[in-house]
Amino acid sequence: MPHIQLPEGMPGILGPMAFSPETSKPLNELAEVLLRGPNTLTPGERETIATYVSSENDCFFCQTIHGAVAAHHLGNNEGLVKSIKKDFEAAPVSDKLKALLAIAGKVQKGGKNVTGHDIARARKHGATDKEIHDTVLIASAFCMYNRYVDGLATLAPDDPEIYRRNGKRLAEQGYIESTADQLQKQYV
């Protein structure tokens, strides 16, 4: 049960966003830019970073919905997303993404944990300064989103099909929605 009175039937971040629309607009805009805006990292790679950080933060809703978005971008490969959450170093992804996930994991624990060695590893595998910057920002933002969702004890459905359906919608349409009513209709 949520810690505050949130709109009924709106899971995860959707309840708090409907509760506080003045803050939901910039939060959604940030997610749109970070995860879907022009970038040399693919949307699938950026969603994977968000998923991994959310998994490390043990935020069920965020790791599951962003994992579904990532899987959609990665050819509906849910197994790949699961393997990344379990052990990204052993997962069949590029060395560059592994290096960026290592940075994201350090940011999740605390920004000062990122070392020059971590950055050198990412650069060695072809990461640009913009990709390193965006990885740190995605990891930081998802620590905030995860704490927002879990700090209010929001609802998280158990049905994987809900996440698949909405992951597909987010992958194709993005994070900027016009009304809370439209969001609620998507999750029921």
N, C-alpha and C positions, 0 to 999 in steps of 0.2 A: 504494500500500500504506500503510495507516495507520501512524503513528509508534509506536503502542502496540498491544498485543493486544486487539482489540475483538471482540465476538461476530460470527461469520461471517454474511454476507448482510444486514447491517443498514446501510443507507446513511445518509449525512449525519449529522444529529444523533442518529439513533436508536441508532447504535452506542455513542457516549459515554454516552447516557442509560441504556442497558442495562448498561453497564460500571459506572456510578455512580448507582444508583436513588435514593440519598438526595439527590442534587442534581437529578435529573430531575423529581421531584415539584414543587419550587418553580419550576423553569424552565417546566414545562408550565402551572402555575397562572398564572404571569405572562403567558405567551402567551395563555391563555384570557381573562384579564381585559382585556389590551390590545387583542386582536383581535376578541373576541366579546362582551365584557361590555356592559352598558347604556352607550350613548353617543349623542351626536347625529351623530357621524360613522358612516357605514354600515360594516358589516364589509368590504365591497368597498373602500371608501376607505382603511380602516386596513390591509388586506392590500396595497393598492397602495403605501402608504407603506413597509411592510416590504419589499416587492418592490424598490422603487426603491433603498432604502438597501442592500439585499443586492446589487443590480446594481452600484451604485457601489463596493461593497467587493469586487466580482468573486468573490462566493461563488456558484458555479454551483448547488449543491444548494438553498440557501435562496432564491435568486432564482427558481429554476424551480418549486419546490414552492409557495412563496407566490404566485408568479405564476399558478399553476394554481388556487389557492384564490381569488385575486382575480378571475381570469377567470370562474370558476364563479359568483361573486357578481354579476358584471357581465354576466350573460346568456351565459356561455360565450364571451366576446369576447376571445380570445387576441390578436387584432390590436391591440386597444386597449392591452392590457398591454405589448405589444412597443413600441408607439408612445410610451408613457409612459417606458419605460426608455431609448428612443433620444433623445427630446427632449420632455419633459413640457410645456414651454412651448408647443409646437406641437400637442400632443395635444388631442383633443376632450373635454376635461374642464372642470369649473367653474373659474372664476378663484380661488375659495376653495381648491380642491384644489391648483391650481398654486402658490398662495402657501404652502400647507402643505408641499408637496413641496420648494419652495425652502428652507424652514426645515430640513426633514429632511436635505437635501443639505448644508447648512452644518453641521449637527450631525455628520453622517458624517465631515466633514473635521476637526472639532474644535468643541466647544460654544461657544467664544469667538468663532467666526466668525458666529454669529447676531447681527444688528444690530437696533437699534430700527426701522430702515427695513423690515426683513423682517417684524417683528411688526406694524408699522403697515399694511403691505400686506395681511397676513392679516386684520387687523381690518377694513380698508376693504372687504374682500370677504365680511365676515360671520362670520369665525372668532371663536369665543368663547375666553375664557381657558382653559377646560377643553380645547377642541380644540387649542389651541396647546400646552398642557401635555402632552397625550397624544401629539401629534406628536413633540415632543422626546423623550418617554419611549420611544415606539416606535422612533424612530431610534437612540436610545442602546442600547436592549435589543438591537436587531438588529445593531448593531456587535459586541456581546458574543456573540450567537448565531453570527454569521458567523465570528468569530475562533475560537470554540470548535470549529466544524465544520472550518474550514480549518487551524487550528493543530495539529489531530491528523491531518490529511491523510486525512479520512474518504472513503469511497467515494461516488461519485455516478453513478447509472445514466444512460445516454445516451438510453434509450427514453422519448420524450415521453408515451406512453400510460401509463406507470407514474405519472408526475406528474399527469396528468389524472385518473386513477382515484383516486389518493390525495388530490389537491386537492379533489375532490368529497366524499370521505369527511370530510376535515378541515372543509370548509365546512359540512357537514351535522351532523357529530357533535362537532366541537371537538377541543381539544388534550389533554384529560385522558383518558388511556387507563389501563386497569386493570392490564395486564401487558405486559412486553416481548415475550412470545410473541405476543400479539395484534398488536402493532406489526409484528413480523417477518413474520407471515402476510400483512399488508397489502401488503408491498413485494416479494413474490416472485411 
